[in-house]
């Protein structure tokens, strides 16, 4: 599973940092909240792109769909959605009581997760007939069209968007609540994928990545595994979408709900930077990418996209194995990998490497 050395200590350190961060670094609570969402993004993309070898460029669809589903449930429980989103409506931006807000938020997040799972099954029925670059392009087309379609749907506000229910408490309480929900969602995603990859299910999706035809010949129901794995990703992305929509307070189809050229690309870049196909690679990659993004957007305003673009190019061209891949080659014994002396001198192929049981 390509674990890091001393994982238990690392888990405790990350947990302690996560619980203490909003109290120690209160001015950066929002940035830390986004960090946990970025980690969730990278982990869910790696389910498909790293563990199964299907590089999706359209996972942002589930993020945006979850955002809209959550918004519709939160508003629809108490108001007519069409009237609420109408530009001249008198109920637009109506206030919600504590009970109404939290009931709507909980039900909205649940419906967002379930709705995105159903959407993933529908999309998988025709997209998984494609492989390789055709699958990637097909998912990208779905992502680009989703934002345009929502931007033309008047019932959900079209291009004018939806004003989300306002949190009925103080600003600090709101920030802390969303921070800990994001932390919990990222932790749940991490532990779920960690468990999943340790089972026979993980071996099956790795077999699809290594050689799908041979996996089918051995009796692996590849289409079923692909659909279920994508549904797992959609489940957590739907929750993150509903959470992010409430954090921003306003949903707009192209820049907030379906930001394909930003969050959609970030998912891929973070997993590649950390090392796809590993359990810690997406976490490390998301953390480093987010820090670089925040620093460049703060101190290199106007050049931030150039800096991020250069980072992606360097990663793809010169550093394809990612940080975890480099660490495994540098210190293989620490990851339970046995390498004989001849390979240390570079005389044997990487495929001769064996892992300890």
Secondary structure as UniProt FT lines:
FT   TURN            5..6
FT   HELIX           7..24
FT   HELIX           26..28
FT   HELIX           29..49
FT   TURN            50..51
FT   HELIX           60..76
FT   TURN            77..78
FT   HELIX           81..85
FT   TURN            87..88
FT   TURN            92..93
FT   HELIX           98..127
FT   TURN            128..129
FT   HELIX           133..151
FT   HELIX           154..156
FT   HELIX           158..160
FT   STRAND          162..163
FT   HELIX           171..197
FT   HELIX           200..210
FT   HELIX           212..217
FT   TURN            218..219
FT   HELIX           222..248
FT   STRAND          250..251
FT   HELIX           253..257
FT   HELIX           260..264
FT   HELIX           265..274
FT   TURN            276..277
FT   TURN            279..280
FT   HELIX           281..299
FT   TURN            301..303
FT   HELIX           304..318
FT   TURN            320..321
FT   HELIX           322..330
FT   HELIX           332..335
FT   STRAND          337..338
FT   HELIX           341..344
FT   TURN            345..346
FT   HELIX           350..352
FT   STRAND          354..355
//
